[in-house]
């Protein structure tokens, strides 16, 4: 199933009240190839030329150096209730340092985690209506037909951050009913893609 990739770069309107502010120091940056396991990326948003936010069933992570190091910026409310990560439907960024996490699927999720400082601290916007003007960052077209892709993966969305650097979400073999999505990177304009590792 193809997801929409039309999230905004400007906040059209936010109606609501910030009920709490959560500040937690991010965990130290880790080397992207420390364990060698492919980095799952259920939700992704590009926030700068070399910056990316990735959400998966383990947390929300940020890189500012094209994926060499990652910082865990998972909001404390989600870190304390990891089941909420399975409800993460989108990561939306605007202006580089403003982030929203869109949670869907449970009536009890009546808040939107919001950060105005790259995920260093979060507040919960209650009863929020957010209007995001459509912009297209990620696309499904433009993949080089001769591109080298890791075996067993299929690119479904890609984003070229520069003429050489690009990112892609790729689906892998199903694990039971779960179809994992992984993060790929290109440093040669899409001629070859490598899987990011944790």
PABA-357300 format. One record per atom (N, C-alpha, C): atom name; x, y, z. Coordinates in steps of 0.1 Angstrom, whole numbers. Layout:
<nodes>
<"CA"; <X; Y; Z>>,
...
</nodes>
This chain:
<nodes>
<"N"; <8; -12; 0>>,
<"CA"; <0; 0; 0>>,
<"C"; <9; 12; 0>>,
<"N"; <6; 22; -8>>,
<"CA"; <14; 34; -10>>,
<"C"; <9; 45; 0>>,
<"N"; <18; 50; 7>>,
<"CA"; <14; 61; 17>>,
<"C"; <15; 74; 10>>,
<"N"; <8; 84; 16>>,
<"CA"; <8; 97; 11>>,
<"C"; <21; 104; 16>>,
<"N"; <27; 112; 7>>,
<"CA"; <40; 119; 11>>,
<"C"; <38; 134; 8>>,
<"N"; <27; 139; 12>>,
<"CA"; <24; 153; 9>>,
<"C"; <23; 161; 22>>,
<"N"; <34; 161; 30>>,
<"CA"; <33; 168; 43>>,
<"C"; <39; 182; 41>>,
<"N"; <35; 191; 50>>,
<"CA"; <38; 205; 48>>,
<"C"; <51; 210; 52>>,
<"N"; <54; 222; 47>>,
<"CA"; <66; 229; 52>>,
<"C"; <63; 241; 60>>,
<"N"; <50; 243; 61>>,
<"CA"; <45; 255; 69>>,
<"C"; <33; 250; 77>>,
<"N"; <32; 256; 89>>,
<"CA"; <20; 252; 97>>,
<"C"; <9; 261; 94>>,
<"N"; <-1; 256; 88>>,
<"CA"; <-13; 264; 84>>,
<"C"; <-21; 268; 96>>,
<"N"; <-23; 259; 105>>,
<"CA"; <-30; 262; 117>>,
<"C"; <-29; 251; 128>>,
<"N"; <-27; 255; 140>>,
<"CA"; <-28; 245; 151>>,
<"C"; <-37; 251; 161>>,
<"N"; <-48; 243; 164>>,
<"CA"; <-57; 246; 174>>,
<"C"; <-56; 237; 185>>,
<"N"; <-53; 242; 197>>,
<"CA"; <-51; 232; 208>>,
<"C"; <-43; 239; 219>>,
<"N"; <-40; 231; 229>>,
<"CA"; <-33; 236; 241>>,
<"C"; <-22; 226; 243>>,
<"N"; <-10; 232; 246>>,
<"CA"; <1; 223; 250>>,
<"C"; <-1; 219; 264>>,
<"N"; <-4; 207; 267>>,
<"CA"; <-7; 203; 281>>,
<"C"; <5; 200; 289>>,
<"N"; <16; 196; 283>>,
<"CA"; <28; 192; 290>>,
<"C"; <40; 195; 282>>,
<"N"; <51; 197; 288>>,
<"CA"; <64; 198; 281>>,
<"C"; <73; 188; 287>>,
<"N"; <79; 180; 278>>,
<"CA"; <87; 169; 282>>,
<"C"; <101; 172; 277>>,
<"N"; <111; 172; 286>>,
<"CA"; <125; 175; 282>>,
<"C"; <133; 163; 286>>,
<"N"; <140; 157; 277>>,
<"CA"; <149; 146; 281>>,
<"C"; <161; 147; 272>>,
<"N"; <173; 145; 278>>,
<"CA"; <185; 146; 269>>,
<"C"; <185; 134; 259>>,
<"N"; <188; 137; 247>>,
<"CA"; <188; 126; 237>>,
<"C"; <200; 117; 241>>,
<"N"; <198; 104; 238>>,
<"CA"; <208; 95; 240>>,
<"C"; <220; 98; 231>>,
<"N"; <232; 95; 235>>,
<"CA"; <244; 98; 226>>,
<"C"; <242; 92; 212>>,
<"N"; <248; 100; 203>>,
<"CA"; <248; 95; 189>>,
<"C"; <256; 82; 188>>,
<"N"; <251; 73; 180>>,
<"CA"; <257; 60; 178>>,
<"C"; <261; 58; 164>>,
<"N"; <271; 50; 161>>,
<"CA"; <276; 48; 148>>,
<"C"; <265; 40; 141>>,
<"N"; <262; 43; 128>>,
<"CA"; <252; 37; 121>>,
<"C"; <255; 22; 117>>,
<"N"; <267; 18; 118>>,
<"CA"; <270; 4; 115>>,
<"C"; <275; -4; 127>>,
<"N"; <271; 0; 139>>,
<"CA"; <276; -6; 151>>,
<"C"; <272; -21; 152>>,
<"N"; <260; -24; 149>>,
<"CA"; <255; -38; 150>>,
<"C"; <254; -45; 137>>,
<"N"; <253; -38; 126>>,
<"CA"; <251; -44; 113>>,
<"C"; <237; -48; 109>>,
<"N"; <227; -46; 118>>,
<"CA"; <213; -49; 115>>,
<"C"; <207; -37; 106>>,
<"N"; <199; -41; 96>>,
<"CA"; <194; -31; 88>>,
<"C"; <184; -22; 96>>,
<"N"; <185; -9; 93>>,
<"CA"; <177; 1; 100>>,
<"C"; <162; 1; 95>>,
<"N"; <153; -3; 103>>,
<"CA"; <139; -2; 99>>,
<"C"; <134; 12; 99>>,
<"N"; <126; 16; 89>>,
<"CA"; <121; 29; 88>>,
<"C"; <107; 29; 83>>,
<"N"; <98; 27; 93>>,
<"CA"; <84; 27; 90>>,
<"C"; <79; 41; 86>>,
<"N"; <84; 51; 92>>,
<"CA"; <81; 65; 89>>,
<"C"; <94; 73; 87>>,
<"N"; <95; 82; 77>>,
<"CA"; <107; 89; 75>>,
<"C"; <103; 103; 70>>,
<"N"; <111; 113; 74>>,
<"CA"; <109; 127; 69>>,
<"C"; <123; 133; 68>>,
<"N"; <126; 139; 56>>,
<"CA"; <138; 147; 54>>,
<"C"; <137; 161; 60>>,
<"N"; <147; 165; 68>>,
<"CA"; <146; 178; 74>>,
<"C"; <157; 187; 70>>,
<"N"; <166; 183; 62>>,
<"CA"; <177; 191; 57>>,
<"C"; <185; 184; 47>>,
<"N"; <195; 190; 41>>,
<"CA"; <203; 184; 31>>,
<"C"; <210; 170; 35>>,
<"N"; <214; 170; 48>>,
<"CA"; <220; 157; 53>>,
<"C"; <212; 152; 66>>,
<"N"; <200; 158; 68>>,
<"CA"; <193; 155; 80>>,
<"C"; <180; 147; 77>>,
<"N"; <177; 138; 86>>,
<"CA"; <166; 129; 84>>,
<"C"; <161; 125; 98>>,
<"N"; <147; 123; 98>>,
<"CA"; <141; 117; 110>>,
<"C"; <135; 104; 106>>,
<"N"; <137; 93; 114>>,
<"CA"; <132; 80; 111>>,
<"C"; <125; 75; 124>>,
<"N"; <113; 69; 121>>,
<"CA"; <105; 63; 132>>,
<"C"; <103; 48; 129>>,
<"N"; <105; 40; 139>>,
<"CA"; <103; 26; 138>>,
<"C"; <97; 20; 151>>,
<"N"; <96; 7; 152>>,
<"CA"; <90; 2; 164>>,
<"C"; <99; 2; 176>>,
<"N"; <111; 8; 174>>,
<"CA"; <121; 10; 186>>,
<"C"; <122; 24; 190>>,
<"N"; <118; 34; 182>>,
<"CA"; <118; 47; 186>>,
<"C"; <119; 57; 174>>,
<"N"; <122; 69; 177>>,
<"CA"; <123; 80; 167>>,
<"C"; <138; 85; 168>>,
<"N"; <144; 86; 156>>,
<"CA"; <158; 89; 156>>,
<"C"; <161; 100; 146>>,
<"N"; <172; 107; 148>>,
<"CA"; <175; 119; 140>>,
<"C"; <190; 117; 136>>,
<"N"; <193; 120; 123>>,
<"CA"; <207; 121; 119>>,
<"C"; <209; 135; 112>>,
<"N"; <220; 141; 114>>,
<"CA"; <223; 154; 107>>,
<"C"; <236; 152; 98>>,
<"N"; <241; 140; 98>>,
<"CA"; <254; 138; 90>>,
<"C"; <252; 127; 80>>,
<"N"; <240; 127; 73>>,
<"CA"; <237; 117; 63>>,
<"C"; <238; 103; 67>>,
<"N"; <234; 100; 80>>,
<"CA"; <232; 87; 85>>,
<"C"; <245; 80; 91>>,
<"N"; <255; 88; 93>>,
<"CA"; <267; 82; 99>>,
<"C"; <265; 80; 114>>,
<"N"; <257; 90; 120>>,
<"CA"; <254; 89; 135>>,
<"C"; <239; 92; 136>>,
<"N"; <233; 85; 146>>,
<"CA"; <219; 87; 149>>,
<"C"; <217; 91; 164>>,
<"N"; <207; 100; 167>>,
<"CA"; <204; 103; 181>>,
<"C"; <190; 99; 183>>,
<"N"; <187; 93; 194>>,
<"CA"; <174; 89; 198>>,
<"C"; <166; 101; 203>>,
<"N"; <156; 105; 197>>,
<"CA"; <148; 117; 201>>,
<"C"; <133; 113; 204>>,
<"N"; <131; 100; 208>>,
<"CA"; <118; 95; 211>>,
<"C"; <112; 103; 222>>,
<"N"; <100; 109; 220>>,
<"CA"; <93; 117; 231>>,
<"C"; <92; 108; 244>>,
<"N"; <94; 113; 256>>,
<"CA"; <93; 105; 268>>,
<"C"; <79; 98; 269>>,
<"N"; <68; 104; 265>>,
<"CA"; <55; 98; 266>>,
<"C"; <54; 85; 258>>,
<"N"; <61; 85; 246>>,
<"CA"; <61; 74; 238>>,
<"C"; <71; 63; 243>>,
<"N"; <83; 68; 248>>,
<"CA"; <93; 59; 253>>,
<"C"; <87; 51; 265>>,
<"N"; <78; 57; 272>>,
<"CA"; <72; 51; 284>>,
<"C"; <61; 41; 280>>,
<"N"; <55; 43; 268>>,
<"CA"; <45; 35; 263>>,
<"C"; <48; 30; 249>>,
<"N"; <58; 21; 247>>,
<"CA"; <63; 18; 234>>,
<"C"; <52; 13; 224>>,
<"N"; <41; 8; 229>>,
<"CA"; <31; 4; 220>>,
<"C"; <26; 15; 211>>,
<"N"; <28; 28; 216>>,
<"CA"; <24; 39; 208>>,
<"C"; <32; 40; 195>>,
<"N"; <44; 34; 194>>,
<"CA"; <52; 35; 182>>,
<"C"; <45; 27; 171>>,
<"N"; <37; 17; 174>>,
<"CA"; <30; 10; 164>>,
<"C"; <19; 19; 158>>,
<"N"; <15; 30; 164>>,
<"CA"; <5; 39; 160>>,
<"C"; <11; 51; 152>>,
<"N"; <24; 52; 151>>,
<"CA"; <31; 63; 144>>,
<"C"; <27; 63; 129>>,
<"N"; <20; 72; 125>>,
<"CA"; <15; 72; 111>>,
<"C"; <23; 82; 102>>,
<"N"; <30; 92; 108>>,
<"CA"; <37; 101; 99>>,
<"C"; <46; 110; 108>>,
<"N"; <57; 114; 103>>,
<"CA"; <66; 124; 109>>,
<"C"; <66; 136; 99>>,
<"N"; <62; 147; 105>>,
<"CA"; <61; 159; 97>>,
<"C"; <70; 170; 102>>,
<"N"; <78; 176; 93>>,
<"CA"; <87; 186; 97>>,
<"C"; <84; 199; 89>>,
<"N"; <88; 210; 96>>,
<"CA"; <86; 223; 89>>,
<"C"; <97; 232; 95>>,
<"N"; <103; 240; 86>>,
<"CA"; <113; 250; 90>>,
<"C"; <126; 243; 96>>,
<"N"; <128; 231; 93>>,
<"CA"; <140; 224; 98>>,
<"C"; <140; 219; 112>>,
<"N"; <135; 227; 121>>,
<"CA"; <136; 223; 135>>,
<"C"; <123; 220; 142>>,
<"N"; <112; 222; 135>>,
<"CA"; <99; 219; 141>>,
<"C"; <94; 205; 136>>,
<"N"; <90; 197; 145>>,
<"CA"; <86; 183; 142>>,
<"C"; <72; 180; 149>>,
<"N"; <64; 173; 141>>,
<"CA"; <52; 167; 147>>,
<"C"; <52; 152; 144>>,
<"N"; <47; 145; 154>>,
<"CA"; <45; 130; 152>>,
<"C"; <30; 128; 151>>,
<"N"; <25; 122; 140>>,
<"CA"; <11; 120; 138>>,
<"C"; <8; 105; 143>>,
<"N"; <0; 104; 153>>,
<"CA"; <-4; 91; 158>>,
<"C"; <-18; 88; 154>>,
<"N"; <-21; 76; 149>>,
<"CA"; <-34; 72; 145>>,
<"C"; <-38; 58; 149>>,
<"N"; <-51; 55; 150>>,
<"CA"; <-55; 42; 152>>,
<"C"; <-61; 38; 165>>,
<"N"; <-61; 47; 174>>,
<"CA"; <-66; 44; 188>>,
<"C"; <-73; 57; 193>>,
<"N"; <-85; 56; 197>>,
<"CA"; <-93; 68; 202>>,
<"C"; <-86; 75; 213>>,
<"N"; <-78; 67; 221>>,
<"CA"; <-71; 73; 233>>,
<"C"; <-60; 82; 228>>,
<"N"; <-56; 81; 216>>,
<"CA"; <-45; 90; 211>>,
<"C"; <-51; 103; 207>>,
<"N"; <-53; 112; 216>>,
<"CA"; <-59; 125; 213>>,
<"C"; <-49; 136; 215>>,
<"N"; <-36; 133; 211>>,
<"CA"; <-26; 143; 212>>,
<"C"; <-16; 142; 201>>,
<"N"; <-9; 152; 198>>,
<"CA"; <2; 152; 188>>,
<"C"; <15; 157; 195>>,
<"N"; <25; 148; 195>>,
<"CA"; <38; 153; 200>>,
<"C"; <44; 163; 191>>,
<"N"; <49; 174; 197>>,
<"CA"; <54; 185; 189>>,
<"C"; <67; 190; 195>>,
<"N"; <77; 193; 187>>,
<"CA"; <90; 198; 191>>,
<"C"; <94; 210; 183>>,
<"N"; <99; 220; 189>>,
<"CA"; <103; 232; 181>>,
<"C"; <119; 233; 182>>,
<"N"; <125; 222; 187>>,
<"CA"; <140; 223; 187>>,
<"C"; <146; 209; 183>>,
<"N"; <142; 204; 172>>,
<"CA"; <148; 192; 166>>,
<"C"; <146; 180; 175>>,
<"N"; <136; 179; 183>>,
<"CA"; <133; 167; 191>>,
<"C"; <140; 167; 205>>,
<"N"; <147; 178; 209>>,
<"CA"; <154; 178; 222>>,
<"C"; <144; 179; 233>>,
<"N"; <132; 185; 231>>,
<"CA"; <121; 185; 240>>,
<"C"; <108; 185; 232>>,
<"N"; <98; 179; 239>>,
<"CA"; <85; 177; 232>>,
<"C"; <74; 182; 241>>,
<"N"; <63; 187; 235>>,
<"CA"; <51; 190; 242>>,
<"C"; <40; 183; 235>>,
<"N"; <29; 181; 242>>,
<"CA"; <18; 174; 237>>,
<"C"; <7; 184; 233>>,
<"N"; <3; 185; 221>>,
<"CA"; <-8; 193; 217>>,
<"C"; <-20; 185; 217>>,
<"N"; <-30; 190; 226>>,
<"CA"; <-42; 183; 228>>,
<"C"; <-53; 188; 218>>,
<"N"; <-62; 179; 214>>,
<"CA"; <-73; 182; 205>>,
<"C"; <-68; 190; 193>>,
<"N"; <-58; 185; 186>>,
<"CA"; <-51; 194; 176>>,
<"C"; <-57; 192; 162>>,
<"N"; <-59; 203; 156>>,
<"CA"; <-62; 203; 142>>,
<"C"; <-50; 210; 135>>,
<"N"; <-43; 202; 127>>,
<"CA"; <-31; 207; 120>>,
<"C"; <-34; 207; 105>>,
<"N"; <-32; 218; 98>>,
<"CA"; <-34; 219; 84>>,
<"C"; <-20; 220; 77>>,
<"N"; <-17; 210; 69>>,
<"CA"; <-4; 210; 62>>,
<"C"; <-6; 212; 48>>,
<"N"; <-1; 223; 42>>,
<"CA"; <-2; 226; 28>>,
<"C"; <6; 215; 21>>,
<"N"; <0; 210; 9>>,
<"CA"; <7; 199; 2>>,
<"C"; <21; 203; -4>>,
<"N"; <31; 195; -1>>,
<"CA"; <44; 196; -7>>,
<"C"; <48; 182; -10>>,
<"N"; <56; 180; -21>>,
<"CA"; <60; 167; -24>>,
<"C"; <75; 165; -22>>,
<"N"; <78; 158; -11>>,
<"CA"; <92; 155; -8>>,
<"C"; <96; 141; -14>>,
<"N"; <88; 131; -10>>,
<"CA"; <91; 118; -14>>,
<"C"; <83; 114; -26>>,
<"N"; <88; 106; -35>>,
<"CA"; <81; 102; -47>>,
<"C"; <83; 88; -50>>,
<"N"; <75; 83; -59>>,
<"CA"; <76; 69; -63>>,
<"C"; <82; 67; -77>>,
<"N"; <85; 78; -84>>,
<"CA"; <90; 78; -97>>,
<"C"; <104; 83; -97>>,
<"N"; <112; 81; -107>>,
<"CA"; <125; 86; -109>>,
<"C"; <136; 76; -105>>,
<"N"; <132; 64; -102>>,
<"CA"; <143; 54; -98>>,
<"C"; <149; 49; -111>>,
<"N"; <162; 50; -111>>,
<"CA"; <170; 45; -122>>,
<"C"; <167; 30; -125>>,
<"N"; <163; 27; -137>>,
<"CA"; <160; 13; -140>>,
<"C"; <171; 3; -138>>,
<"N"; <184; 8; -139>>,
<"CA"; <195; 0; -138>>,
<"C"; <202; 1; -124>>,
<"N"; <195; 7; -115>>,
<"CA"; <200; 9; -101>>,
<"C"; <203; -4; -94>>,
<"N"; <214; -4; -87>>,
<"CA"; <218; -15; -79>>,
<"C"; <211; -14; -65>>,
<"N"; <202; -24; -62>>,
<"CA"; <195; -24; -49>>,
<"C"; <198; -37; -42>>,
<"N"; <199; -36; -28>>,
<"CA"; <202; -48; -21>>,
<"C"; <192; -59; -24>>,
<"N"; <197; -71; -25>>,
<"CA"; <189; -83; -28>>,
<"C"; <177; -84; -18>>,
<"N"; <165; -87; -23>>,
<"CA"; <154; -90; -15>>,
<"C"; <146; -77; -11>>,
<"N"; <151; -65; -15>>,
<"CA"; <144; -53; -12>>,
<"C"; <138; -46; -24>>,
<"N"; <127; -39; -22>>,
<"CA"; <121; -32; -33>>,
<"C"; <118; -18; -29>>,
<"N"; <123; -8; -36>>,
<"CA"; <121; 6; -33>>,
<"C"; <107; 10; -36>>,
<"N"; <101; 17; -26>>,
<"CA"; <87; 22; -28>>,
<"C"; <86; 37; -28>>,
<"N"; <95; 44; -20>>,
<"CA"; <95; 59; -20>>,
<"C"; <110; 63; -20>>,
<"N"; <113; 74; -27>>,
<"CA"; <126; 79; -26>>,
<"C"; <126; 94; -25>>,
<"N"; <138; 100; -21>>,
<"CA"; <139; 114; -19>>,
<"C"; <154; 117; -22>>,
<"N"; <156; 126; -32>>,
<"CA"; <169; 130; -35>>,
<"C"; <172; 144; -28>>,
<"N"; <181; 143; -18>>,
<"CA"; <184; 155; -10>>,
<"C"; <194; 164; -18>>,
<"N"; <202; 159; -27>>,
<"CA"; <211; 166; -35>>,
<"C"; <214; 158; -47>>,
<"N"; <222; 163; -57>>,
<"CA"; <225; 155; -69>>,
<"C"; <231; 142; -66>>,
<"N"; <238; 141; -54>>,
<"CA"; <244; 128; -51>>,
<"C"; <237; 120; -40>>,
<"N"; <233; 127; -29>>,
<"CA"; <227; 121; -18>>,
<"C"; <212; 119; -19>>,
<"N"; <208; 107; -16>>,
<"CA"; <194; 104; -16>>,
<"C"; <190; 93; -6>>,
<"N"; <177; 92; -3>>,
<"CA"; <172; 83; 7>>,
<"C"; <160; 75; 0>>,
<"N"; <158; 63; 5>>,
<"CA"; <147; 55; 0>>,
<"C"; <141; 46; 11>>,
<"N"; <128; 44; 11>>,
<"CA"; <122; 34; 19>>,
<"C"; <121; 22; 10>>,
<"N"; <125; 10; 15>>,
<"CA"; <124; -2; 7>>,
<"C"; <117; -13; 16>>,
<"N"; <108; -20; 10>>,
<"CA"; <102; -31; 17>>,
<"C"; <110; -44; 15>>,
<"N"; <110; -52; 25>>,
<"CA"; <117; -64; 25>>,
<"C"; <108; -76; 26>>,
<"N"; <114; -88; 27>>,
<"CA"; <105; -100; 28>>,
<"C"; <96; -99; 40>>,
<"N"; <84; -104; 39>>,
<"CA"; <75; -104; 50>>,
<"C"; <80; -113; 61>>,
<"N"; <77; -109; 73>>,
<"CA"; <79; -116; 85>>,
<"C"; <66; -119; 92>>,
<"N"; <60; -130; 88>>,
<"CA"; <46; -133; 92>>,
<"C"; <37; -123; 85>>,
<"N"; <29; -116; 93>>,
<"CA"; <20; -106; 87>>,
<"C"; <27; -92; 86>>,
<"N"; <39; -91; 91>>,
<"CA"; <46; -78; 92>>,
<"C"; <55; -77; 79>>,
<"N"; <54; -66; 72>>,
<"CA"; <62; -63; 61>>,
<"C"; <71; -52; 64>>,
<"N"; <84; -55; 69>>,
<"CA"; <93; -44; 73>>,
<"C"; <97; -35; 62>>,
<"N"; <99; -22; 66>>,
<"CA"; <104; -12; 57>>,
<"C"; <118; -8; 62>>,
<"N"; <127; -7; 53>>,
<"CA"; <141; -4; 56>>,
<"C"; <145; 9; 49>>,
<"N"; <156; 16; 55>>,
<"CA"; <161; 28; 50>>,
<"C"; <173; 25; 41>>,
<"N"; <173; 30; 29>>,
<"CA"; <184; 29; 20>>,
<"C"; <190; 43; 17>>,
<"N"; <203; 43; 13>>,
<"CA"; <209; 56; 10>>,
<"C"; <217; 54; -3>>,
<"N"; <217; 65; -11>>,
<"CA"; <226; 65; -22>>,
<"C"; <235; 77; -21>>,
<"N"; <247; 76; -25>>,
<"CA"; <257; 87; -25>>,
<"C"; <262; 90; -40>>,
<"N"; <255; 84; -49>>,
<"CA"; <259; 86; -63>>,
<"C"; <247; 89; -72>>,
<"N"; <237; 96; -67>>,
<"CA"; <226; 100; -74>>,
<"C"; <216; 89; -78>>,
<"N"; <216; 78; -71>>,
<"CA"; <206; 67; -73>>,
<"C"; <211; 56; -82>>,
<"N"; <224; 56; -86>>,
<"CA"; <229; 45; -93>>,
<"C"; <230; 32; -85>>,
<"N"; <234; 34; -72>>,
<"CA"; <234; 22; -63>>,
<"C"; <229; 26; -50>>,
<"N"; <223; 17; -43>>,
<"CA"; <217; 20; -30>>,
<"C"; <222; 10; -20>>,
<"N"; <225; 14; -7>>,
<"CA"; <229; 5; 3>>,
<"C"; <220; 7; 15>>,
<"N"; <218; -4; 22>>,
<"CA"; <209; -4; 34>>,
<"C"; <216; 2; 45>>,
<"N"; <209; 11; 52>>,
<"CA"; <215; 17; 65>>,
<"C"; <214; 7; 76>>,
<"N"; <224; 7; 84>>,
<"CA"; <224; -3; 95>>,
<"C"; <224; 4; 109>>,
<"N"; <220; -4; 119>>,
<"CA"; <220; 2; 133>>,
<"C"; <232; -3; 140>>,
</nodes>
